[in-house]
Structure formats: C-alpha cells, structure tokens
Amino acid sequence: MEFRDAAMTERVLERMIFVAKTLAATAYDVVADPALLARIREEFEHRTRK
C-alpha cells in the first residue's frame, strides 16, 4: 500500500480530526490564560537561552 493510499483511510482521517481538535483546545488554553502563556514564554526563554 502506498503512503498516499494509507493516509486516506477512515482511521487516519479520524485521528487527524482528533489531533486538530487537541491542538485547537491547547491554543485556546494558552490564549485564554495569560498566566499559562507567561509560564510557556519563561520556559521557552530558559530553554533557548545561549
């Protein structure tokens, strides 16, 4: 089976929708909670500081 064909199965489409909803919910949480965004930025700065 080709990748293209495997990627178009019902199972894969259901999982893609699940992942999209999960990412959207995460984005909402970050936008809706300024304290969460601040913690994320702080951790990002700490991890990427040289």
GIUR-V627216 format. One line per field, one symbol per residue. psi: psi as a letter, one per 20 degrees, with the letter a starting at -180 (. if undefined). A space follows every 50 residues. Layout:
psi: ???
//
This chain:
psi: pqggghikqggggghggggghggghggggghinhhggghggggggghip.
//
